[in-house]
Amino acid sequence: MLKQKTLNGSFSLCGKGLHTGLNLTVTFNPAPENHGYKVQRIDIEGNPIIDAIAENVIETQRGTVIGKGDIKVSTIEHAMAALYALEVDNCLIQVNGPEFPILDGSAIEYVNAIENVGTKEQNAPKDWYVIRRKMEIKNEETGSCITILPDDEMSITAMISFESKFIHSQFATFENLSTFKKEIASARTFVFVRDIAPLLQANLIKGGDLNNAIVIYEKEASQEQLDKLSDLLKVPHINAKNLGYIQHKPLVWDNEPTRHKILDLIGDIALIGKPIKGRIIATRPGHTINNQFARMMRKDIRAHEIQAPVYDPTKAPELDVKRIREMLPHRYPMQLVDKVIEIGANYIVGVKNVTSNEPFFQGHFPDEPVMPGVLLVEAMSQCGGLLVLNTLDDPEKYSTYFLKIDNVKFRDKVVPGDTLIFKVELLAPVRHGISSMKGYIFVGDKLVAEASFTGQIKKNETNE
């Protein structure tokens, strides 16, 4: 099973802030499992911490800005993209000012620094959110749209369109996280000349220059206007008739602007709080719709806090009914697990097909057959018993018994025709033959029952 990751040590990066022009230092630190991403302002009394989640985004016009009360931190998206793409799940980020340094306008320096310090696995399992159905968010006014579809990996296809002959229509594809450094991380932010002057005059990009952005001069301006702009940018004057890209470093790819849009989208997806498995199709993405998408995803995650395991009935089981009968003493009508489809070091997934021929339906209830809740708990415990017995050399010589049952919840009825999917997880390592577990039962994607229970493993008396 894949585990959560954090950094193997701390590292710092220094540079100017795009909006403030301040000299800033951002430091990335290891964090415990289930910590997520948090940003701390160490230049403010009390060193306030802001959770880097979509609900805390307070501005999306000139980058992603998170805030808490009067405290805010901007331009976080490039660092978030690097952490997410390199599969760092938990990190405490400290910054001595109101924004992250812009560096070269891409994520490559963050990626290199993370790779240099390395990552390490943690005890908690990686908490993927697997997309099971199409979801979509649109902005009819801007034509922006983000769609996510089921897939085995996270991938992105992005398309952008502007009133410019240089990037009138572009697309780019990002196939999986392993290609981030090579295909996406070096893509720099871009801006149009027509947008720069108002930003400079409003003191909104004090730290911007040709070292950290691609500047696109796509509509001819007067030579006087362009000279004034060059003076503000502190670059040599250029001929107003020469349209095109203006930057110190050549384009890395012909579609670098679109790749940067993917970079920004990954950074904003990091604010969902869980790694995702799904294919994203983004048309004219930007921070505003990215954040709307992230909020939609967080809402869906809350609605499906515990995800049902994926069940492929054509796949060969890990434990079939014959092996289950060898390991468990239960027989008809009390054997309540038909097969085990997945088993790991600390979890198990089992299946039971509920038919109208179950004997308990004769009395529970004749006119409205409902599987008794006590049998649902028994079925979860049998599945948990298979998990712990599977770790023994001679599981046939042992049995498991209930010691305690807690926090039982029945969320929906189980009726004939349902296929039950059990997922049971160890809450702690087995010690002295005692195991504590948490069990869930699903019908399709719906959680129908859950319980925590403690069991004891005992050697059968006939084997003493």
N, C-alpha and C positions, 0 to 999 in steps of 0.2 A: 504494500500500500504506500502511495506517495505521502510524504509528510510535509508539514508546513516548514518554511525556511525563514531564517533571519540572516543578518550579516555576520560574518565571522570576526568582525572588529569594526571600529569606527573610522571614518574618514571625513575630510573637510574639503570644500571647494570654495574659491574666492573669485569675485568679479563684481562688475557694476550691475546695478539694478536697471532694467530697461526703462521703467517709468520714473524712478527717482534720481537715477545717476549716482546713487550712494555706493560706496565700497562695502560689499556684503560678504559674509561668510556663512555658508550653510554646512552643517555637520550631520552626518547620518550615523545612527547608533543602533546596535542590536536591541531587540525587544523580545519579551516573552511570547509564547504561543497565544493565539487568540487576541493579540493586542491590536492588530491592524496597523494602519498608517496614522500617525499623529504628528502634528506640527506644533513646535513650541517656540514662542517669542522669548528669547533669553535676554533681550534688551529692555524688557518691561518688568516693572516690579511685580513680584509673584510668579514670574515666568509662566504665563498662562498657556494652556495647551488646547489646541483646536483639533477635533477629530476630522480627518480628511475623508469626509463622506459627502455625498451629493446634497443632502439636506442643509449642509453648512456652506454651500456655495452662495455667495451674495452678489456676485457680479460676473458677467460673461462677455462684456463688450470688447475688452482688450486683454484677453486671457482669462484663465480661471482663478477667481479670487474666493478664498474661504474666509469666514469671519465668525466671531463670537463676541457679542456685545459691541464694544467700540474697537475691538482688536481684529485686525485682518492681516492676511498674508496673500500676496498675489504672485502670478507667473509660476504656479506650482506644477503645471501640466507636463513639462519636459522631464522633470525628476520623477514624477509619478509614473510616467510611461516607462522609464528605465527600470524602476523597481518592479512594476507589474510584469514587464516583458522578461526580466531575468528571474522571475518567479520568487521574489522576496515577498513574503506574506506579512511580516511584522517588522516595523521600523519606527523609531522615534527620530524625528527630523528637527534639529534646532537651527534657528536663524536669528541673526542679530539685527533684524530690520523688518520692514513691511513687505518685502518680496524676496524671492529667490534670485540669485544672479542670473543674468541672461546668457552668460558665457558666449558661445558662438551662434546662439539662436537655434541649436539643435539639442539632442539628448546624448550625443556621442561621449562627451566628457563624463557625464554621469555613468554611462555604461562602462567606460574604461575603469573608472574608480571603483565601481562595484565588483568588476571582475578582478581587479588588483587585490582587494581586501578579501574577496571570496564570500561564500555563503555556507551555512551549516543547517542540517536537518534538526527539527525539533520533535518533541514527543507527540504532539497532536497531529491527527491526520489532516491532509489538505482538504479543504472544504469546497469542492467544486460546486458550481450551480450549473446543472445541465439543462439546456433549453429543450423543451419537449414539444413546443408548438410555435407557430409563427406569431411574432409580436411586432408592432410597428408604431411609429410616432411620426406625424407630419406637421409641417408648417405651410399652410396653403399660401400665405403671403410671400414667403421667400422661396418656395419650391423645395425646401429642405425636407429630407425624409431619411429615417434610419429604420431598417428592417432587420430583424434577427430570426434565423431559422435553425432548426436542429442540425447538429453536426458533431463529429467526434473530437474536433479541435476548435480553438478559437481562430477564426480567419476573418479578414476584412477586405471587401472590394469597395473602393471609394471613387466617386466621380465628382468633378467640380466644373463650374462654368462661370465665366465672367465676360463682361463686355470689353474684351481685349483680344487682339489678334494673337498675342503671345501665349495666353492660356485661356483661349476661348472655351475649349472643351478638353479635359484631360481625365484619365482614369489610372488607377494603380491598384495592385492586389498584394495583400500580405497573407501568406498561406499559413504560417504557424509561428509561435513565439521564438523558435530556434533561429529564425531568419531575421529577427529584429535588428541586430547589430549590423548585419551586412546590407539589408535592404531598406531600413527605415531610419535608424538612429541618427544618421548624419544629415538628414533632410532639415534645412534651415527654414525659419519663419520667413514669410514674404509680405511685402507691402507695396501698394501702388503709390506713385509719386503724387497723384491727386489727393491721397489721404494723409500724406506726411505733413504738409504745411499746416493744416488746422491743428494737428497733434502737437507739433513743435511750438506753435504760437500759444497753445494752451498749457505748455510745460508738462505734457503727458508722456513724452518719450525722451527724457533728459539723457538717458544712457544709451540711446539707440545710435548705431553707426553702421557703416558698410561691412564691419567685421561680424555683425551678428544678425544680418538680415539680407534677403534678396530684395532689391528695389526694382520695381518694374515701371518703366517710363513708356506708357502705351498711347498717350494722347498728346500731340504736340502742344507745348506751351510757348509763351513768348520767351525770348532769350533773357529778358530782364527778370521774369518770374523764376526761370530756372537758375539764373545766377544767384538770386537771393536765397533760393532753396539750397544751393550748393554751399553757400556761405554758412547757412544754419547747420548744415551737416558737416561742415568743415572738410569739404572735399574739393578737388579742382573743378573749375567750370567745364561744362561739356557743351557741345553744339546742340542747340534746341531741336535741330532737325534729325538728330540721330536717335531714333526710337529704339527701345530694347531693354535688356537687363543691365542694371548698374550694380556692380558689386566687386569687391576686391578678389574674391575667389570664384572661379568658374562654377557653373552648375555641376552638381555631382551626377544628376540624371536629368534627362529632358523633362521628365514629369516630377521634378523635385517638389514643386508646390503641392501636388496631390499627395505625395508621400508624407509631406509635413502635416497635411490634414489628417492622415492616418495616425501619425505620431501623436497629434493633439487628441484625437479620438481615443487612443489607447490610454493616454494620461487621464482623460475624463472618465473612462470606463473603470480605471483603478478606484475611483470614488464609490463604486458600487459596493465594495467591501468584501467581495468574493471573486475568485477567478471563475471565468465563464467558459463553457464549452458550447459554441454556437457559431454560425456563419453570419457575419454582419454585412449588409449592403447599405452603404451610405451615399446618398445623393446630396451634394452641396452641404456637407457637414460643417459645423462651426460650434463654438463653445456653448452657445445658447441651446441649440437642439441636442448637442451632446449631453448637456446637463439634464435636459428634459428626459432624454433616453435613460440616463443613469437613475434618475428618480423613479421612472416607470419600472425599471428592473428591480430597484430596492423594494418597491411596493409589491411586486410579484414575489420576491423572495420572502417577504414577511407573510404573504398569503400562503406560501408553500414552505414554511420554515424547515420542515423535515421532508426531504424529497424521497419519493418512492424509488427503489432500485429499478434498474432497467431489466425487464424480464423478456428473454427470447426463448419461447417454448421449443424451438428447434435445436437449441444448443444442448449438448450432452451434459447431464448433471454432474456435480462434484461428488455427491452421494446419492445413489438411487435408492428406491424403496427397499431393495434387498439388503443393502449395506446399513440402512437405517434400522432395519429389524435386527441386525446383528449387534448394533450398538445400544439400542434402547429396548427395554423389556416390554414396552407397551404393545398391545395387540388390539385388533378390532373389538369394540368400537372406539378404543381410546388412543390408537395411533393417529396423531393429528398433523403429521408432517409427511407429505408425499415424496418430496425430493429437496435436496440442497443444491442451489445453482451457483453459489459463490461462498467461499470461505477464506478468511484472512487470519492474521495473527490475533486480532482482537474483535472480529465481527463475523457474522454469518448471515446468509440470505437463504430463506427456505420458502417452499410453496405448498399450499394445500388447495385442492379443488373441492369446493363445497357442492354436493349434489343433493337432489331431492330425496335420495335414498338414505340420508344420514338418519340413524335411529332416533336421535333426539328431537327431530322435527315432528315425530308422532305425537309428542306431548307438549312441544314448545315452539309454536302453538299450532294446533291442527288447522285453524282457519287463517293463520298468518304466521308461516314458518320463519322463525328468527333463531340464529345460532346463539346459544346461551353465552353470556359474557364470561362466565367462569371457564368455559371451554376455550375461549379466545386466549385467556391468560395462560391456561394449561398448554395451548399450542405454542405460545411464545416461549414458555419455559422449556418445552421439549426441544425447540430449536436451539435455545441457549445451552441445554444439556449436550446437544451434539457438538456445539462449539468447544466446550471444555473437555469433553470426552475424546475429541479428535486429537487433543494434544498428548494423550496417554499412550503408552506402548501397547497395552492390552485393554482397550476401552470396553470390551465385552465383559470384563470382570468387575465393572463398576456401575453404579447407578447414581443418579442425582435426585435430590429431594429439596422441596421448598423449605426455607427457614423464615422468609419474610416477603410480603408483597406491599408495595407502596405506590402512591400516586397513580392509581388506575383511572383511566379515562376512556369512556366509550363515546365516540364521536358520531358514529352512524351504525345502522343495522347491517348485519351480514345475513344474506338470504341465499336460497338455492340458486346455483348458477354462478355465484361469485368465485373468483380465483383469489385466494389470499396470498399476499407476499409478506413474509416476515423478515424484519431486519432486527437483529439482536447484537448489541455491542457490550463489551466488557467495560465497566466503569472503573475498574482497578485490576491489577494483576491478581491471579488466583493465589491465595495464601492459606496454607494449612487446610486445603480442601474446601475453602469457602470462596465463592465467586459472587460478585455483585454485578448486575446487568441491567441494561435498559432495552426494552423491546418495543417495536412498532409493528402494526399490521396495516397494510394498504390493500385497497381494492382499486386497481388501476393507479391513478395518481393521487387518489383520495386517502388520507389517513383516517382509519376507522376505529383504532384502539391503540392504547399505549400503556405501559406499566414499567415500574422499576421493581426488581425482585432480587432476592439473595437466595442462593442455593448451596447445598453441601454435597460434595462428592464422597461417596462411601463405597468401600469394597464390598461386593456381594458376599453374604455369609457362606454361601456354598464354595467360595474361592478363598476363604480364610486359611 
